[in-house]
Amino acid sequence: MGISVGLVGLGSFGSAFAPLFKSHPLVDRIGLCDMEADRVARYAESPFFRDKFRPQDAYTSLQQMCAADFDALVIITQPWLHAPQCVQAMEAGKHVYSAVPIISIPDDEETLGWIDKLVETSRRTGLFYMLGETTVYRPQTMFCRRQAAAGGFGDFVYAEGEYCHDVDAQCNLRQVASSRTSNKAGRNHAAEVGKYTARGCKGGPMHYPTHSTSGPVNVMRAHATRVTAYGYANATGDPFFRNSAFSNEVALFQMSNGATVRIAETRESPGQLGGESETFRIMGTRGTFSENRFFSIQRPADPANLEALPSPSRQTLDVADMRDPLPADVTQAFKRAMHQDVDETDLQNIDFNPRGHGGSHPYLVHEFVEAVAQERQPLINIWEAARYMVMGIRAHQSALQDGERLEVPDWGDPPR
Ligand SMILES: NC(=O)c1ccc[n+]([C@@H]2O[C@H](COP(=O)([O-])OP(=O)(O)OC[C@H]3O[C@@H](n4cnc5c(N)ncnc54)[C@H](O)[C@@H]3O)[C@@H](O)[C@H]2O)c1
């Protein structure tokens, strides 16, 4: 028997996930919810949704979703709403999936309080929380995870991660902010942010840190212990940054495994440093990963023996080499979701080409659905997600104190 899932938030990002959750073979029934009723209504009219979406499973409030009998809720609402909504869902007995970040608000201590509350709620209720961090299911991360598990990196030495998204890039952050604050759920946001600013709390890009921090943390299975960070403050009076202390922030972390990690979060700097705007690179004593290349070395047992020279190698990988496989029935179902108008014969001739943030979307859906169905912690559980998030929060606090070196708290590993 499969599970039932309710998706809350059918804006631009949630609508990309609705067909994938609906299609997963382990999902028997889907509910859809948005405060904007027309965003739900379009699915009621879609033949593609008819087999799993019943008219009585259309909702316009999270409260109604919590009262209904779904096994799990998927929260893809505005970023400042996630944490309280996820706590509400778990208190109502639902497993929960959250879009990133855990929460994005200007007050660092309040954010740390929400992380603590989510950890406590997941532990006490035994319900699973998963953060939908796309970087964790990019092909590069999957490849590095396998290499790390096989010991291919040796001891980790250094990693760098970044999320470079200029405010005026093609996905324009002014338009995104305007769209998220123009619907019912977002209308009060400016007033709420004003209250934080009035008591001296100012934001920065490190309040949305999970795209850059998750790669190194997830691959190395390590957490940050100390941080020193600096910020660049917008100098042109750009209104987009009026409630932000910085438009760009860079941090250096000491990690629990002895490695050093550099994280950059930039919003006022065009282009990107690496091959992707959200990416990471990792160096170990025996292997280094960068973009789509893996460099490794077999050192001789006796390094002083000049007769037995080391053998370095360089592997150039394509995306298909880097990805993990998905089960055949899941691949087939997702292909159908991605090509709804194609007939069955033609569908067999189409290759599965995962889409959305490096093809991560189908993998995120599969991981959450399978974890709930198998009653196991998802890979990006709240203990793991806390490690990505707290790096940004403590980095921002350090930058506000002109690079003061700060300790980074850790909530440990999930209960077995
Ligand atoms: N790479 C990534 O992981 C990535 C990329 C894009 C967006 N996101 C995240 O996805 C989230 C959604 O972004 P978006 O652009 O789709 O926002 P959006 O404003 O377009 O959509 C949010 C929707 O949630 C609904 N909503 C909010 N509270 C609700 C409630 N209590 N009950 C019912 N509906 C409610 C709103 O009505 C709205 O339709 C954001 O948090 C963002 O951070 C992540």
The ligand as a MOL file (V3000), in Angstrom:
LIG
                    3D

  0  0  0     0  0            999 V3000
M  V30 BEGIN CTAB
M  V30 COUNTS 44 48 0 0 0
M  V30 BEGIN ATOM
M  V30 1 N 16.4960 25.6370 -5.7630 0
M  V30 2 C 15.5260 25.6320 -4.8640 0
M  V30 3 O 15.5480 24.7930 -3.9730 0
M  V30 4 C 14.3820 26.6370 -4.9160 0
M  V30 5 C 14.1070 27.3590 -6.0780 0
M  V30 6 C 12.9820 28.1990 -6.1020 0
M  V30 7 C 12.1910 28.3370 -4.9670 0
M  V30 8 N 12.5040 27.6340 -3.8410 0 CHG=1
M  V30 9 C 11.6910 27.7690 -2.6210 0
M  V30 10 O 10.3410 27.4510 -2.9100 0
M  V30 11 C 9.4580 28.2130 -2.0970 0
M  V30 12 C 8.2860 28.7360 -2.9090 0
M  V30 13 O 8.7330 29.6620 -3.8620 0
M  V30 14 P 7.7410 30.2250 -4.9900 0
M  V30 15 O 8.5700 31.0770 -5.8530 0
M  V30 16 O 6.9530 29.1310 -5.5800 0 CHG=-1
M  V30 17 O 6.7910 31.1580 -4.0900 0
M  V30 18 P 5.2920 31.6010 -4.4640 0
M  V30 19 O 4.9840 32.8210 -3.6680 0
M  V30 20 O 5.1460 31.6420 -5.9500 0
M  V30 21 O 4.3970 30.3830 -3.9290 0
M  V30 22 C 4.1230 30.1770 -2.5840 0
M  V30 23 C 2.6910 29.7380 -2.4860 0
M  V30 24 O 2.4100 29.2800 -1.1550 0
M  V30 25 C 1.0600 29.6490 -0.8550 0
M  V30 26 N 0.8770 29.6400 0.6080 0
M  V30 27 C 1.6200 30.2610 1.5500 0
M  V30 28 N 1.1400 30.0070 2.7800 0
M  V30 29 C 0.0610 29.1940 2.6170 0
M  V30 30 C -0.8530 28.5930 3.5150 0
M  V30 31 N -0.7680 28.7800 4.8390 0
M  V30 32 N -1.8330 27.8280 3.0060 0
M  V30 33 C -1.9520 27.6400 1.6730 0
M  V30 34 N -1.0960 28.1880 0.7740 0
M  V30 35 C -0.1030 28.9600 1.2330 0
M  V30 36 C 0.9140 31.0210 -1.4700 0
M  V30 37 O -0.4390 31.3560 -1.6730 0
M  V30 38 C 1.6930 30.8510 -2.7730 0
M  V30 39 O 0.8580 30.4600 -3.8500 0
M  V30 40 C 10.3040 29.3020 -1.4800 0
M  V30 41 O 10.4370 29.0870 -0.1140 0
M  V30 42 C 11.6610 29.1970 -2.1260 0
M  V30 43 O 12.7130 29.4200 -1.2140 0
M  V30 44 C 13.5710 26.7900 -3.7960 0
M  V30 END ATOM
M  V30 BEGIN BOND
M  V30 1 1 1 2
M  V30 2 2 2 3
M  V30 3 1 2 4
M  V30 4 1 4 5
M  V30 5 2 4 44
M  V30 6 2 5 6
M  V30 7 1 6 7
M  V30 8 2 7 8
M  V30 9 1 8 9
M  V30 10 1 8 44
M  V30 11 1 9 10
M  V30 12 1 9 42
M  V30 13 1 10 11
M  V30 14 1 11 12
M  V30 15 1 11 40
M  V30 16 1 12 13
M  V30 17 1 13 14
M  V30 18 2 14 15
M  V30 19 1 14 16
M  V30 20 1 14 17
M  V30 21 1 17 18
M  V30 22 2 18 19
M  V30 23 1 18 20
M  V30 24 1 18 21
M  V30 25 1 21 22
M  V30 26 1 22 23
M  V30 27 1 23 24
M  V30 28 1 23 38
M  V30 29 1 24 25
M  V30 30 1 25 26
M  V30 31 1 25 36
M  V30 32 1 26 27
M  V30 33 1 26 35
M  V30 34 2 27 28
M  V30 35 1 28 29
M  V30 36 1 29 30
M  V30 37 2 29 35
M  V30 38 1 30 31
M  V30 39 2 30 32
M  V30 40 1 32 33
M  V30 41 2 33 34
M  V30 42 1 34 35
M  V30 43 1 36 37
M  V30 44 1 36 38
M  V30 45 1 38 39
M  V30 46 1 40 41
M  V30 47 1 40 42
M  V30 48 1 42 43
M  V30 END BOND
M  V30 END CTAB
M  END
